[in-house]
Amino acid sequence: MKFGHDPKKLWFATQRAFDALERIEAFATEIGKRGYSEAASWLSEKEVAECHETFRAFDKDGNGSFDLEELSTVLSSTGRTYSKEQIQKAMDRIAGIENAACITFEQFSALLRVDMNLTLEARVLQRFRNFDVDSSGEISLEELKTCIQSLDGLVTGPEIEEMLKLCDGDGNGEVSFEEFSAMLPKHILEVTA
């Protein structure tokens, strides 16, 4: 599923990517259960398409899976730093085997079934902080560009500017927590919380 220039759809795809990151982190910190490797057959056609779009952000080389290096790249590009051992542990838990070499789309899609232990408000704040790198309480265009393009290098500067404009209710060129919260597709967080 290609989102084109629709800033709402770009925000939606970004939130899906962060949802996946939070679930991977849950595995890395032993919140999740071991061995999610069921097929994506339980997802609707739309959910499968959305999951494929998110998976593409992790599968940097497009080979149908992502390895420790690709996952490390995505995690570090969004300000998350983990040791190789922690990332390998998360991959092992997702794959359900020791020393997993990669995560397949089926294993990745099963992350949607992981129960998260954060409240909706805590998840919204956590996501806001992913963008607000300088902790100023506002997401600048540069912070948004850095975060979005680290997840998906195909999203252009003008598309990211449109994403910012969509949320920037007061027109100051930055997105406050309140503006971010109002825009966030809550159904993603509610369904997966």
Contact map, one row per residue, 1 for C-alpha under 8 A:
1110000000000000000000000000000000000000000000001101100000000000000000000000000000000000000000000000000000000000000000000000000000000000000000000000000000000000000000000000000000000000000000000
1111000000000000000000000000000000000000000000000000100000000000000000000000000000000000000000000000000000000000000000000000000000000000000000000000000000000000000000000000000000000000000000000
1111110011000000000000000000000000000000000000000000000000000000000000000000000000000000000000000000000000000000000000000000000000000000000000000000000000000000000000000000000000000000000000000
0111110000000000000000000000000000000000000000000000000000000000000000000000000000000000000000000000000000000000000000000000000000000000000000000000000000000000000000000000000000000000000000000
0011111001000000000000000000000000000000000000000000000000000000000000000000000000000000000000000000000000000000000000000000000000000000000000000000000000000010000000000000000000000000000000000
0011111111000000000000000000000000000000000000000000000000000000000000000000000000000000000000000000000000000000000000000000000000000000000000000000000000000010000000000000000000000000000000000
0000111111100000000000000000000000000000000000000000000000000000000000000000000000000000000000000000000000000000000000000000000000000000000000000000000000000011011001000000000000000000000000000
0000011111110000000000000000000000000000000000000000000000000000000000000000000000000000000000000000000000000000000000000000000000000000000000000000000000000000001001000000000000000000000000000
0010011111111000000000000000000000000000000000000000000000000000000000000000000000000000000000000000000000000000000000000000000000000000000000000000000000000000000000000000000000000000000000000
0010111111111100000000000000000000000000000000000000000000000000000000000000000000000000000000000000000000000000000000000000000000000000000000000000000000000000001000000000000000000000000000000
0000001111111110000000000000000000000000000000000000000000000000000000000000000000000000000000000000000000000000000000000000000000000000000000000000000000000000001000000000000000000001000000000
0000000111111111000000000000000000000000000000000000000000000000000000000000000000000000000000000000000000000000000000000000000000000000000000000000000000000000000000000000000000000001100000000
0000000011111111100000000000000000000000000000000100110000000000000000000000000000000000000000000000000000000000000000000000000000000000000000000000000000000000000000000000000000000000000000000
0000000001111111110000000000000000000000000000000000010000000000000000000000000000000000000000000000000000000000000000000000000000000000000000000001001000000000000000000000000000000000000000000
0000000000111111111000000000000000000000000000000000000000000000000000000000000000000000000000000000000000000000000000000000000000000000000000000000000000000000000000000000000000000001100100000
0000000000011111111100000000000000000000000000000110010000000000000000000000000000000000000000000000000000000000000000000000000000000000000000000000000000000000000000000000000000000000000100000
0000000000001111111110000000000000000000000000000000011010000000000000000000000000000000000000000000000000000000000000000000000000000000000000000000001000000000000000000000000000000000000000000
0000000000000111111111000000000000000000000000000000000000000000000000000000000000000000000000000000000000000000000000000000001000000000000000000000000000000000000000000000000000000000000000000
0000000000000011111111100000000000000000000000000000000000000000000000000000000000000000000000000000000000000000000000000000000000000000000000000000000000000000000000000000000000000000000010000
0000000000000001111111110000000000000000000000000000010000000000000000000000000000000000000000000000000000000011000000000000000000000000000000000000000000000000000000000000000000000000000000000
0000000000000000111111111000000000000000000000000000000000000000000000000010000000000000000000000000000000000000000000000000000000000000000000000000000000000000000000000000000000000000000000000
0000000000000000011111111100000000000000000000000000000000000000000000000000000000000000000000000000000000000000000000000000000000000000000000000000000000000000000000000000000000000000000000000
0000000000000000001111111110000100000000000000000000000000000000000000000000000000000000000000000000000000000011010100000000000000000000000000000000000000000000000000000000000000000000000000000
0000000000000000000111111111000000000000000000000000000000000000000000000000000000000000011001000000000000000010000000000000000000000000000000000000000000000000000000000000000000000000000000000
0000000000000000000011111111100000000000000000000000000000000000000000000000000000000000010000000000000000000000000000000000000000000000000000000000000000000000000000000000000000000000000000000
0000000000000000000001111111111100000000000000000000000000000000000000000000000000000000000000000000000000000000000100000000000000000000000000000000000000000000000000000000000000000000000000000
0000000000000000000000111111111111000000000000000000000000000000000000000000000000000000111011000000000000000000000000000000000000000000000000000000000000000000000000000000000000000000000000000
0000000000000000000000011111111000000000000000000000000000000000000000000000000000000110110010000000000000000000000000000000000000000000000000000000000000000000000000000000000000000000000000000
0000000000000000000000001111111100000000000000000000000000000000000000000000000000000000010000000000000000000000000000000000000000000000000000000000000000000000000000000000000000000000000000000
0000000000000000000000000111111110000000000000000000000000000000000000000000000000000000000000000000000000000000000000000000000000000000000000000000000000000000000000000000000000000000000000000
0000000000000000000000000111111110000000000000000000000000000000000000000000000000000000000000000000000000000000000110000000000000000000000000000000000000000000000000000000000000000000000000000
0000000000000000000000100110111111000000000000000000000000000000000000000000000000000000000000000000000000000000011100000000000000000000000000000000000000000000000000000000000000000000000000000
0000000000000000000000000010011111110000000000000000000000000000000000000000000000000000000010000000000000000000010000000000000000000000000000000000000000000000000000000000000000000000000000000
0000000000000000000000000010000111110000000000000000000000000000000000000000000000000000000011010000000000000000000000000000000000000000000000000000000000000000000000000000000000000000000000000
0000000000000000000000000000000011111000000000000000000000000000000000000000000000000000000011111000000000000000000000000000000000000000000000000000000000000000000000000000000000000000000000000
0000000000000000000000000000000011111100000000000000000000000000000000000000000000000000000011110000000000100110000000000000000000000000000000000000000000000000000000000000000000000000000000000
0000000000000000000000000000000000111110000000000000000000000000000000000000000000000000000001110000000001110100000000000000000000000000000000000000000000000000000000000000000000000000000000000
0000000000000000000000000000000000011111000000000000000000000000000000000000000000000000000000000000000001100100000000000000000000000000000000000000000000000000000000000000000000000000000000000
0000000000000000000000000000000000001111110000000000000000000000000000000000000000000000000000000000000001101100000000000000000000000000000000000000000000000000000000000000000000000000000000000
0000000000000000000000000000000000000111111000010000000000000000000000000000000000000000000000000000000001001100000000000000000000000000000000000000000000000000000000000000000000000000000000000
0000000000000000000000000000000000000011111100000000000000000000000000000000000000000000000000000000000000000000000000000000000000000000000000000000000000000000000000000000000000000000000000000
0000000000000000000000000000000000000011111100000000000000000000000000000000000000000000000000000000000000000000000000000000000000000000000000000000000000000000000000000000000000000000000000000
0000000000000000000000000000000000000001111111110000000000000000000000000000000000000000000000000000000000000000000000000000000000000000000000000000000000000000000000000000000000000000000000000
0000000000000000000000000000000000000000111111110000000000000000000000000000000000000000000000000000000000000000000000000000000000000000000000000000000000000000000000000000000000000000000000000
0000000000000000000000000000000000000000001111111000000000000000000000000000000000000000000000000000000000000000000000000000000000000000000000000000000000000000000000000000000000000000000000000
0000000000000000000000000000000000000000001111111100000000000000000000000000000000000000000000000000000000000000000000000000000000000000000000000000000000000000000000000000000000000000000000000
0000000000000000000000000000000000000000001111111110000000000000000000000000000000000000000000000000000000000000000000000000000000000000000000000000000000000000000000000000000000000000000000000
0000000000000000000000000000000000000001001111111111000000000000000000000000000000000000000000000000000000001000000000000000000000000000000000000000000000000000000000000000000000000000000000000
1000000000000000000000000000000000000000000011111111100000000000000000000000000000000000000000000000000000000000000000000000000000000000000000000000000000000000000000000000000000000000000000000
1000000000001001000000000000000000000000000001111111110000000000000000000000000000000000000000000000000000000000000000000000000000000000000000000000000000000000000000000000000000000000000000000
0000000000000001000000000000000000000000000000111111111000000000000000000000000000000000000000000000000000001000000000000000000000000000000000000000000000000000000000000000000000000000000000000
1000000000000000000000000000000000000000000000011111111100000000000000000000000000000000000000000000000010000000000000000000000000000000000000000000000000000000000000000000000000000000000000000
1100000000001000000000000000000000000000000000001111111110000000000000000000000000000000000000000000000000000000000000000000000000000000000000000000000000000000000000000000000000000000000000000
0000000000001101100100000000000000000000000000000111111111000000000000000000000000000000000000000000000000000000000000000000000000000000000000000000000000000000000000000000000000000000000000000
0000000000000000100000000000000000000000000000000011111111100000000000000000000000000000000000000000000010010000000000000000000000000000000000000000000000000000000000000000000000000000000000000
0000000000000000000000000000000000000000000000000001111111110100000000000000000000000000000000000000000000000000000000000000000000000000000000000000000000000000000000000000000000000000000000000
0000000000000000100000000000000000000000000000000000111111110000000000000100000000000000000000000000000000000000000000000000000000000000000000000000001100000000000000000000000000000000000000000
0000000000000000000000000000000000000000000000000000011111110000010001100100000000000000000000000000000000000000000000000000000000000000000000000000001000000000000000000000000000000000000000000
0000000000000000000000000000000000000000000000000000001111111111110001000000000000000000000000000000000000000000000000000000000000000000000000000000000000000000000000000000000000000000000000000
0000000000000000000000000000000000000000000000000000000111111100010001000000000000000000000000000000000000000000000000000000000000000000000000000000000000000000000000000000000000000000000000000
0000000000000000000000000000000000000000000000000000000000111110000000000000000000000000000000000000000000000000000000000000000000000000000000000000000000000000000000000000000000000000000000000
0000000000000000000000000000000000000000000000000000000100111111100000000000000000000000000000000000000000000000000000000000000000000000000000000000000000000000000000000000000000000000000000000
0000000000000000000000000000000000000000000000000000000000101111110000000000000000000000000000000000000000000000000000000000000000000000000000000000000000000000000000000000000000000000000000000
0000000000000000000000000000000000000000000000000000000000100111110000000000000000000000000000000000000110000000000000000000000000000000000000000000000000000000000000000000000000000000000000000
0000000000000000000000000000000000000000000000000000000000100111111000000000000000000000000000000000011110000000000000000000000000000000000000000000000000000000000000000000000000000000000000000
0000000000000000000000000000000000000000000000000000000001110011111111100000000000000000000000000000011100000000000000000000000000000000000000000000000000000000000000000000000000000000000000000
0000000000000000000000000000000000000000000000000000000000000000111111100000000000000000000000000000111000000000000000000000000000000000000000000000000000000000000000000000000000000000000000000
0000000000000000000000000000000000000000000000000000000000000000011111110000000000010011001000000000110000000000000000000000000000000000000000000000000000000000000000000000000000000000000000000
0000000000000000000000000000000000000000000000000000000000000000011111111000000000000000000000000000000000000000000000000000000000000000000000000000000000000000000000000000000000000000000000000
0000000000000000000000000000000000000000000000000000000001110000011111111100000000000000000000000000000000000000000000000000000000000000000000000000000000000000000000000000000000000000000000000
0000000000000000000000000000000000000000000000000000000001000000011111111110000000000010000000000000000000000000000000000000000000000000000000000000000000000000000000000000000000000000000000000
0000000000000000000000000000000000000000000000000000000000000000000111111111000001010010000000000000000000000000000000000000000000000000000000000000000000000000000000000000000000000000000000000
0000000000000000000000000000000000000000000000000000000000000000000011111111100000000000000000000000000000000000000000000000000000000000000000000000000000000000000000000000000000000000000000000
0000000000000000000000000000000000000000000000000000000011000000000001111111110000000000000000000000000000000000000000000000000000000000000000000000011000000000000000000000000000000000000000000
0000000000000000000010000000000000000000000000000000000000000000000000111111111111000000000000000000000000000000000000000000000000000000000000000000000000000000000000000000000000000000000000000
0000000000000000000000000000000000000000000000000000000000000000000000011111111110000000000000000000000000000000000000000000000000000000000000000000000000000000000000000000000000000000000000000
0000000000000000000000000000000000000000000000000000000000000000000000001111111100000000000000000000000000000000000000000000000000000000000000000010011000000000000000000000000000000000000000000
0000000000000000000000000000000000000000000000000000000000000000000000000111111100000000000000000000000000000000000000000000000001100000000000000010011000000000000000000000000000000000000000000
0000000000000000000000000000000000000000000000000000000000000000000000000011111110000000000000000000000000000000000000000000000001001000000000000000000000000000000000000000000000000000000000000
0000000000000000000000000000000000000000000000000000000000000000000000000011111111000000000000000000000000000000000000000000000000000000000000000000000000000000000000000000000000000000000000000
0000000000000000000000000000000000000000000000000000000000000000000000000011001111100000000000000000000000000000000000000000000000000000000000000000000000000000000000000000000000000000000000000
0000000000000000000000000000000000000000000000000000000000000000000000010010000111111110000000000000000000000000000000000000000000000000000000000000000000000000000000000000000000000000000000000
0000000000000000000000000000000000000000000000000000000000000000000000000000000011111110000000000000000000000000000000000000000000000000000000000000000000000000000000000000000000000000000000000
0000000000000000000000000000000000000000000000000000000000000000000100010000000001111111000000000000000000000000000000000000000000000000000000000000000000000000000000000000000000000000000000000
0000000000000000000000000000000000000000000000000000000000000000000000000000000001111111100000000000000000000000000000000000000000000000000000000000000000000000000000000000000000000000000000000
0000000000000000000000000001000000000000000000000000000000000000000000000000000001111111110000000000000000000000000000000000000000000000000000000000000000000000000000000000000000000000000000000
0000000000000000000000000001000000000000000000000000000000000000000100110000000001111111111000000000000000000000000000000000000000000000000000000000000000000000000000000000000000000000000000000
0000000000000000000000000000000000000000000000000000000000000000000100000000000000011111111100000011000000000000000000000000000000000000000000000000000000000000000000000000000000000000000000000
0000000000000000000000000011000000000000000000000000000000000000000000000000000000001111111110000010000000000000000000000000000000000000000000000000000000000000000000000000000000000000000000000
0000000000000000000000011011100000000000000000000000000000000000000000000000000000000111111111000000000000000000000000000000000000000000000000000000000000000000000000000000000000000000000000000
0000000000000000000000010010000000000000000000000000000000000000000100000000000000000011111111100011011000000000000000000000000000000000000000000000000000000000000000000000000000000000000000000
0000000000000000000000000000000000000000000000000000000000000000000000000000000000000001111111111111000000000000000000000000000000000000000000000000000000000000000000000000000000000000000000000
0000000000000000000000000011000011110000000000000000000000000000000000000000000000000000111111111100000000000000000000000000000000000000000000000000000000000000000000000000000000000000000000000
0000000000000000000000010010000001111000000000000000000000000000000000000000000000000000011111110000001000110010000000000000000000000000000000000000000000000000000000000000000000000000000000000
0000000000000000000000000000000000111000000000000000000000000000000000000000000000000000001111111001011000100000000000000000000000000000000000000000000000000000000000000000000000000000000000000
0000000000000000000000000000000001111000000000000000000000000000000000000000000000000000000111111100000000000000000000000000000000000000000000000000000000000000000000000000000000000000000000000
0000000000000000000000000000000000100000000000000000000000000000000000000000000000000000000110111111000000000000000000000000000000000000000000000000000000000000000000000000000000000000000000000
0000000000000000000000000000000000000000000000000000000000000000000000000000000000000000000110011111000000000000000000000000000000000000000000000000000000000000000000000000000000000000000000000
0000000000000000000000000000000000000000000000000000000000000000000000000000000000000001101100001111100000000000000000000000000000000000000000000000000000000000000000000000000000000000000000000
0000000000000000000000000000000000000000000000000000000000000000000000000000000000000001001100101111111000000000000000000000000000000000000000000000000000000000000000000000000000000000000000000
0000000000000000000000000000000000000000000000000000000000000000001100000000000000000000000000000011111000000000000000000000000000000000000000000000000000000000000000000000000000000000000000000
0000000000000000000000000000000000000000000000000000000000000000111100000000000000000000001000100001111100000000000000000000000000000000000000000000000000000000000000000000000000000000000000000
0000000000000000000000000000000000000000000000000000000000000000111000000000000000000000001001100001111110110000000000000000000000000000000000000000000000000000000000000000000000000000000000000
0000000000000000000000000000000000000000000000000000000000000001110000000000000000000000000000000000011111110000000000000000000000000000000000000000000000000000000000000000000000000000000000000
0000000000000000000000000000000000000000000000000001001000000001100000000000000000000000000000000000001111111000000000000000000000000000000000000000000000000000000000000000000000000000000000000
0000000000000000000000000000000000001111000000000000000000000000000000000000000000000000000000000000000111111100000000000000000000000000000000000000000000000000000000000000000000000000000000000
0000000000000000000000000000000000011110000000000000000000000000000000000000000000000000000001100000001111111110000000000000000000000000000000000000000000000000000000000000000000000000000000000
0000000000000000000000000000000000001000000000000000001000000000000000000000000000000000000001000000001111111111000000000000000000000000000000000000000000000000000000000000000000000000000000000
0000000000000000000000000000000000000011000000010010000000000000000000000000000000000000000000000000000011111111000000000000000000000000000000000000000000000000000000000000000000000000000000000
0000000000000000000000000000000000011111000000000000000000000000000000000000000000000000000000000000000001111111110000000000000000000000000000000000000000000000000000000000000000000000000000000
0000000000000000000100110000000000010000000000000000000000000000000000000000000000000000000001000000000000111111110000000000000000000000000000000000000000000000000000000000000000000000000000000
0000000000000000000100100000000000000000000000000000000000000000000000000000000000000000000000000000000000011111110000000000000000000000000000000000000000000000000000000000000000000000000000010
0000000000000000000000000000000000000000000000000000000000000000000000000000000000000000000000000000000000000111111000000000000000000000000000000000000000000000000000000000000000000000000000010
0000000000000000000000100000000110000000000000000000000000000000000000000000000000000000000000000000000000000111111100000000000000000000000000000000000000000000000000000000000000000000000000010
0000000000000000000000000000000100000000000000000000000000000000000000000000000000000000000000000000000000000000111110000000000000000000000000000000000000000000000000000000000000000000000000011
0000000000000000000000100100001100000000000000000000000000000000000000000000000000000000000000000000000000000000011111000000000000000000000000000000000000000000000000000000000000000000000000011
0000000000000000000000000000001000000000000000000000000000000000000000000000000000000000000000000000000000000000001111100000000000000000000000000000000000000000000000000000000000000000000000001
0000000000000000000000000000000000000000000000000000000000000000000000000000000000000000000000000000000000000000000111110110000000000000000000000000000000000000000000000000000000000000000000001
0000000000000000000000000000000000000000000000000000000000000000000000000000000000000000000000000000000000000000000011111110000000000000000000000000000000000000000000000000000000000000000000001
0000000000000000000000000000000000000000000000000000000000000000000000000000000000000000000000000000000000000000000001111111000000000000000000000000000000000000000000000000000000000000000011001
0000000000000000000000000000000000000000000000000000000000000000000000000000000000000000000000000000000000000000000000111111100000000000000000000000000000000000000000000000000000000000000000000
0000000000000000000000000000000000000000000000000000000000000000000000000000000000000000000000000000000000000000000001111111110000000000000000000000000000000000000000000000000000000000000000000
0000000000000000000000000000000000000000000000000000000000000000000000000000000000000000000000000000000000000000000001111111111000000000000000000000000000000000000000000000000000000000000010000
0000000000000000000000000000000000000000000000000000000000000000000000000000000000000000000000000000000000000000000000011111111100000000000000000000000000000000000000000000000000001001000000000
0000000000000000000000000000000000000000000000000000000000000000000000000000000000000000000000000000000000000000000000001111111110000000000000000000000000000000000000000000000010000000000000000
0000000000000000000000000000000000000000000000000000000000000000000000000000000000000000000000000000000000000000000000000111111111000000000000000000000000000000000000000000000000000000000000000
0000000000000000010000000000000000000000000000000000000000000000000000000000000000000000000000000000000000000000000000000011111111100000000000000000000000000000000000000000000000000000000000000
0000000000000000000000000000000000000000000000000000000000000000000000000000000000000000000000000000000000000000000000000001111111110000000000000000000000000000000000000000000010010000000000000
0000000000000000000000000000000000000000000000000000000000000000000000000000000000000000000000000000000000000000000000000000111111111010000000000000000000000000000000000000000000000000000000000
0000000000000000000000000000000000000000000000000000000000000000000000000000011000000000000000000000000000000000000000000000011111111000000000000010000000000000000000000000000000000000000000000
0000000000000000000000000000000000000000000000000000000000000000000000000000010000000000000000000000000000000000000000000000001111111000001000110010000000000000000000000000000000000000000000000
0000000000000000000000000000000000000000000000000000000000000000000000000000000000000000000000000000000000000000000000000000000111111111111100100000000000000000000000000000000000000000000000000
0000000000000000000000000000000000000000000000000000000000000000000000000000001000000000000000000000000000000000000000000000000011111111001000100000000000000000000000000000000000000000000000000
0000000000000000000000000000000000000000000000000000000000000000000000000000000000000000000000000000000000000000000000000000000000011111000000000000000000000000000000000000000000000000000000000
0000000000000000000000000000000000000000000000000000000000000000000000000000000000000000000000000000000000000000000000000000000010011111110000000000000000000000000000000000000000000000000000000
0000000000000000000000000000000000000000000000000000000000000000000000000000000000000000000000000000000000000000000000000000000000011111111000000000000000000000000000000000000000000000000000000
0000000000000000000000000000000000000000000000000000000000000000000000000000000000000000000000000000000000000000000000000000000000010011111000000000000000000000000000000000000110000000000000000
0000000000000000000000000000000000000000000000000000000000000000000000000000000000000000000000000000000000000000000000000000000000010011111100000000000000000000000000000000011110000000000000000
0000000000000000000000000000000000000000000000000000000000000000000000000000000000000000000000000000000000000000000000000000000000111001111110110000000000000000000000000000011100000000000000000
0000000000000000000000000000000000000000000000000000000000000000000000000000000000000000000000000000000000000000000000000000000000010000011111110000000000000000000000000000111000000000000000000
0000000000000000000000000000000000000000000000000000000000000000000000000000000000000000000000000000000000000000000000000000000000000000001111111000000000000001100100000000110000000000000000000
0000000000000000000000000000000000000000000000000000000000000000000000000000000000000000000000000000000000000000000000000000000000000000000111111100000000000000000000000000000000000000000000000
0000000000000000000000000000000000000000000000000000000000000000000000000000000000000000000000000000000000000000000000000000000000111000001111111110000000000000000000000000000000000000000000000
0000000000000000000000000000000000000000000000000000000000000000000000000000000000000000000000000000000000000000000000000000000000100000001111111111000000000001000100000000000000000000000000000
0000000000000000000000000000000000000000000000000000000000000000000000000000000000000000000000000000000000000000000000000000000000000000000011111111100000001001000000000000000000000000000000000
0000000000000000000000000000000000000000000000000000000000000000000000000000000000000000000000000000000000000000000000000000000000000000000001111111110000000000000000000000000000000000000000000
0000000000000000000000000000000000000000000000000000000000000000000000000000110000000000000000000000000000000000000000000000000001100000000000111111111000000000000000000000000000000000000000000
0000000000000100000000000000000000000000000000000000000000000000000000000000000000000000000000000000000000000000000000000000000000000000000000011111111110100001000000000000000000000000000000000
0000000000000000000000000000000000000000000000000000000000000000000000000000000000000000000000000000000000000000000000000000000000000000000000001111111111110000000000000000000000000000000000000
0000000000000000000000000000000000000000000000000000000000000000000000000100110000000000000000000000000000000000000000000000000000000000000000000111111110000000000000000000000000000000000000000
0000000000000100100000000000000000000000000000000000000011000000000000000100110000000000000000000000000000000000000000000000000000000000000000000011111110000000000000000000000000000000000000000
0000000000000000000000000000000000000000000000000000000010000000000000000000000000000000000000000000000000000000000000000000000000000000000000000001111111100000000000000000000000000000000000000
0000000000000000000000000000000000000000000000000000000000000000000000000000000000000000000000000000000000000000000000000000000000000000000000000001111111110000000000000000000000000000000000000
0000000000000000000000000000000000000000000000000000000000000000000000000000000000000000000000000000000000000000000000000000000000000000000000000000100111110000000000000000000000000000000000000
0000000000000000000000000000000000000000000000000000000000000000000000000000000000000000000000000000000000000000000000000000000000000000000000000001100111111011000000000000000000000000000000000
0000000000000000000000000000000000000000000000000000000000000000000000000000000000000000000000000000000000000000000000000000000000000000000000000000100011111111000000000000000000000000000000000
0000000000000000000000000000000000000000000000000000000000000000000000000000000000000000000000000000000000000000000000000000000000000000000000001000000000111111100000000000000000000000000000000
0000000000000000000000000000000000000000000000000000000000000000000000000000000000000000000000000000000000000000000000000000000000000000000000000000000000011111110000000000000000000000000000000
0000111000000000000000000000000000000000000000000000000000000000000000000000000000000000000000000000000000000000000000000000000000000000000000000000000000111111111000000000000000000000000000000
0000001000000000000000000000000000000000000000000000000000000000000000000000000000000000000000000000000000000000000000000000000000000000000010011001000000111111111100000000000000000000000000000
0000000000000000000000000000000000000000000000000000000000000000000000000000000000000000000000000000000000000000000000000000000000000000000010000000000000001111111110000000000000000000000000000
0000001000000000000000000000000000000000000000000000000000000000000000000000000000000000000000000000000000000000000000000000000000000000000000000000000000000111111111000000000000000000000000000
0000001101100000000000000000000000000000000000000000000000000000000000000000000000000000000000000000000000000000000000000000000000000000000000000000000000000011111111100000000000000000000000000
0000000000000000000000000000000000000000000000000000000000000000000000000000000000000000000000000000000000000000000000000000000000000000000010010000000000000001111111110000111000000000000000000
0000000000000000000000000000000000000000000000000000000000000000000000000000000000000000000000000000000000000000000000000000000000000000000000000000000000000000111111111010100000000000000000000
0000001100000000000000000000000000000000000000000000000000000000000000000000000000000000000000000000000000000000000000000000000000000000000000000000000000000000011111111000000000000000000000000
0000000000000000000000000000000000000000000000000000000000000000000000000000000000000000000000000000000000000000000000000000000000000000000000000000000000000000001111111000001000110010000000000
0000000000000000000000000000000000000000000000000000000000000000000000000000000000000000000000000000000000000000000000000000000000000000000000000000000000000000000111111111111100100000000000000
0000000000000000000000000000000000000000000000000000000000000000000000000000000000000000000000000000000000000000000000000000000000000000000000000000000000000000000011111110001000100000000000000
0000000000000000000000000000000000000000000000000000000000000000000000000000000000000000000000000000000000000000000000000000000000000000000000000000000000000000000000011111000000000000000000000
0000000000000000000000000000000000000000000000000000000000000000000000000000000000000000000000000000000000000000000000000000000000000000000000000000000000000000000010011111110000000000000000000
0000000000000000000000000000000000000000000000000000000000000000000000000000000000000000000000000000000000000000000000000000000000000000000000000000000000000000000000010111110000000000000000000
0000000000000000000000000000000000000000000000000000000000000000000000000000000000000000000000000000000000000000000000000000000000000000000110000000000000000000000110010011111000000000000000000
0000000000000000000000000000000000000000000000000000000000000000000000000000000000000000000000000000000000000000000000000000000000000000011110000000000000000000000100010011111100000000000000000
0000000000000000000000000000000000000000000000000000000000000000000000000000000000000000000000000000000000000000000000000000000000000000011100000000000000000000000100111000111110110000000000000
0000000000000000000000000000000000000000000000000000000000000000000000000000000000000000000000000000000000000000000000000000000000000000111000000000000000000000000000010000011111110000000000000
0000000000000000000000000000000000000000000000000000000000000000000000000000000000000000000000000000000000000000000000000000100100000000110000000000000000000000000000000000001111111000000000000
0000000000000000000000000000000000000000000000000000000000000000000000000000000000000000000000000000000000000000000000000000000000000000000000000000000000000000000000000000000111111100000000000
0000000000000000000000000000000000000000000000000000000000000000000000000000000000000000000000000000000000000000000000000000000000000000000000000000000000000000000000111000001111111110000000000
0000000000000000000000000000000000000000000000000000000000000000000000000000000000000000000000000000000000000000000000000000000100000000000000000000000000000000000000100000001111111111000000000
0000000000000000000000000000000000000000000000000000000000000000000000000000000000000000000000000000000000000000000000000001000000000000000000000000000000000000000000000000000011111111000000000
0000000000000000000000000000000000000000000000000000000000000000000000000000000000000000000000000000000000000000000000000000000000000000000000000000000000000000000000000000000001111111000000000
0000000000000000000000000000000000000000000000000000000000000000000000000000000000000000000000000000000000000000000000000000000000000000000000000000000000000000000000100000000000111111100000000
0000000000110010000000000000000000000000000000000000000000000000000000000000000000000000000000000000000000000000000000000001000000000000000000000000000000000000000000000000000000011111110000000
0000000000010010000000000000000000000000000000000000000000000000000000000000000000000000000000000000000000000000000000000000000000000000000000000000000000000000000000000000000000000011111110000
0000000000000000000000000000000000000000000000000000000000000000000000000000000000000000000000000000000000000000000000000000000000000000000000000000000000000000000000000000000000000001111111000
0000000000000000000000000000000000000000000000000000000000000000000000000000000000000000000000000000000000000000000000000000000000000000000000000000000000000000000000000000000000000000111111100
0000000000000011000000000000000000000000000000000000000000000000000000000000000000000000000000000000000000000000000000000000000000000000000000000000000000000000000000000000000000000000111111110
0000000000000000001000000000000000000000000000000000000000000000000000000000000000000000000000000000000000000000000000010010000000000000000000000000000000000000000000000000000000000000111111111
0000000000000000000000000000000000000000000000000000000000000000000000000000000000000000000000000000000000000000000000010000000000000000000000000000000000000000000000000000000000000000011111111
0000000000000000000000000000000000000000000000000000000000000000000000000000000000000000000000000000000000000000000000000000000000000000000000000000000000000000000000000000000000000000001111111
0000000000000000000000000000000000000000000000000000000000000000000000000000000000000000000000000000000000000001111100000000000000000000000000000000000000000000000000000000000000000000000111111
0000000000000000000000000000000000000000000000000000000000000000000000000000000000000000000000000000000000000000001111110000000000000000000000000000000000000000000000000000000000000000000011111
